[in-house]
């Protein structure tokens, strides 16, 4: 067939996604090993070094500045790239996905909606590159729906590519199965000193933002007592309801309370009536 695309490497898939209106998901991990025996580090293995170099070389044609502009960690930072009518973006890098896409948010309806929205917005985003310790740390929807390849870094300077294959069993068609298929191995280098310095500074700023979100680690009095944060998603509302207010409610009731909170300009009268 004339013009048929041959996909023989991860780079082939990347270029096809960018140039042919597909969306490709590549997750870089280090803790769980596949064929190559790994050292098992959950951090410090070089995942970010690999993913930044990969994005620079295969997604942005050597343009480091473009890579810097598309490095994020939080779900809300995806918004400019997935808005309807937004300019198509070659690649977005989500560093340490467990911070905001972790399995602790598997029941978060906002994150679920974002995941499935991404599956229909593929023309706006070519490649999603993510890093985390192992795939099991991610929320169920992102873990199962977004990624096509897992790049494992068993030790610093070495990568192993596994393609995530899914198939439908004849005798159980509603349960899609999944397996890994080896796709190649190779070495990679550390970031250039100036690139590493930029990333270290960026990560420090990112970590400060992450600490601001860790409400459970704050001491009493650090925030105004009984203050209701604005625009909470369901996961944040659940933590606030149980940990800050010290109240209990079964999941269905709590979900209806969250709906009241999202509808009302001043939710406290309704919330008191429910409680």
N, C-alpha and C positions, 0 to 999 in steps of 0.2 A: 504494500500500500504506500503510495507516494506521500512523503511528508510525515510519516509516522515517527513519533518521538520515542527514542530508546532511553530507558531509565536504568542506568547501570551503576550509578553512584549517588551518594547523598547530595553532591553538588548538582547532578542532573535534576533531581527532584526539586532542589532549591530554585534553580534557574527556571524550571518549568512553572513552578508556583508563582514566581514573580512575574514572568512574562506571558503567562497563559491564563490568568484569572482563576487560579486555584488558591487554596489556603493550606499551608503545610505547618504541622506542629512538630518541633524537635525539642525533646527534654534531655537535659544533661544532668546525670546523677553520678554518685561515687560510692555510696555505702554498700549497696547490694551488688554482688558480682554476678557475671554470666559465665562466659567461657574462660576468660582470663582471670586467674586468681588475683584478687585485689587486696589492698591494705585495709579497706573498710572505713576510711575516714569520712565522717559526715560533713566536715568542712576543712578547708585548707588543702584540698586535693588538686585544685587547679581548674575547677569547673568553669568559673567565670573567665579565667584566662582563655580557655578554649573557646567559649561561646562568643566572647568579644572579638577574638581573632577571626573566628568563622564568619561572623556578621560583617566584619570589615572587608574580608577578602571576597566572600561569595555573594553578599547581599548589597554592599555599598561600594564595590569597586576600589577598595583601598582608602575610602574617605573616613578617617577616624572621627572627624567632627560630626558626620552624619550618624555614626554609631552612638556617640555621646548623647545626641538629641533624642534617640529612641530607646534609651535605657531607663526602665521603670521598675517599681516593685509593688505598687498598690493598684487595686482594681479600678479605682476612680481615674487613674492616670491613663487607662485605655480609652476613655471617652472620646478624646479628640480624633482617635484613629478609626473609630467604628461608627461615627455619626453618619446618617444617611447623606449621601452626596459628598462625603469627604474625599479628598484627593487620595488616590491609592498609595499605600505605604509599603515599600519593599519588605521591611522587617521591623519587628518590635522585640526587644530583649527584656524579659521579666526575671530579674535577679532575686534569688531566695524566695521562690514562689510560696513557700510554706508560711511566710509572714501574713499574707492576705488571701491566699488561695488554698490554705491548708485544710486538712480533714476536719479540723474543729469547726469549719464552716460548711460542712456537708449538708446541713439542714437550712442554710441561709437562702431564702427564696430570691434575694437580689443577685447572689452569686450564681444560682441556678439559671436565672433569666439571662444573665450576662453570657454564660456558657453557651446556651442554645441560640442566643442572638448572634454570637460569633459564627455559629455553623451556617447561618444564612447570609452573613455579611462578607463572605470570602473575597468578593472582588475588591473590597477596600483594604484588605490586609493580606500581604503575600505569605509571610513566614512569621510564626510565633516561636521564639527561642526562649526556653525557660531553664532555670537551674533550681535544683532542690537536692536534698540528701538521697532520697529514694522515692520512687513513684508513689508508694503507699502513704506518703506524708500529705498528698494533695487531696482536695475534696473529690468525692466520688465522681461528680460530673466532669470536672476537668481531667481527672485521671483517665476516664474511660472514653471521652468524646473528642478531645482536642489534639492529642499527640499521635503521630504516625511513626516516629523514630525515637528510640532512646539511645543516647550516646553515653556510655559508661566510662568514667575516668578511674580505672582501677588503681593507678598510681600517677603521681604528677609527671606530666610529659608523655603520657600514653593514653590513647582513646580506643574504645571498642564500640562499633555501631551495631545496633540491633533494630531490625524493622519489626514494628508491632503489626502482626497479622491477625485478622479476625475472620471467623467463618461461622456458618450456621449449620449446626448438627441436624441431620435428617430427622432423627427421632425426638428432637427437642428444639424446634425451630424458634421458640421465643427466647431462648437463652443463647445469645451470641458468645462464642468462645474466643479466647485470645491466646496467642503464643508469640514468642520471640524467634526471629530468624536472623542468623548472623549475616552482616552486611559489609564487614571490613574492619581492619584495625590500622593504626598508624601512630606516629609520634606528633607532638606539637610543642612549640616553644613557649617560654614565658612572655608576658607583655613587655614591650619596650619600657625603659625606666620612666619616661615622661607619661606614658599611657598608664602605667601602674600607679604613679603618683596621682594622676587625675582620678582614677577609680577609687583609690584609698580615700581621697577627699570627698568624692561623691558618696561613698558608702557611709562615711561618718555622718554626713547630713541626712542620709536615708535612715540610719539607725536612730538619730534624734527624733525623726518623725515617728518611727516605730515605737519608741519609748513613750511618746505622747499618747499613743493609742492604748497602751497597756494600763487601763484604768484599775485593774485589780492589784497592781503593784504600788499604787499611790497611797500615801498615808492619809488617815482621816484629817480633814481640815485643808488639804491641798486644793480641793474644789469646794465650791459653795454647796453646803448641805442641801440635799433633796433637789438639786438642780437637774433638770431634764435636758440632756443633750439634744440638739436639733438633728433632724434627718437621720435618726438611728435606723439601721437595718434590723432585721428580726433577731439576728445573733446578738447584736449590741443591746437591743431592747430586753432580750432574755437575761443577759448578764446584769443589766441595770435592775430589772425587776427582782431577781433572786438575790444578788449580792449587795446592791446598794439599798434597795427598799426592804430587803429581808422578807419578802412575801413569797408565797407558794401558789402555783396554779398548774393544772394539768395542761398538756401541750395545746389541745384544741382551744381551750379558753384563753390561753396566753396568745395564741395566734389571732383570735378575735379582738383581744385587747390591743394588739399591735396595729390591727386594721383601724381601730378607733383612733389610736395615736396618729396614724398617718393621715386620717381624714380631717381631724379637728384642729382648728387654729389654736385653741387652748384646751388640751385634752384632759386636764386635771379633774374637772367636774365629772366627766364620763368615767374616768379611771376610778375615782373614789366610789362612784355608784357600783361599778363592777366589783371592786374589792370588798 
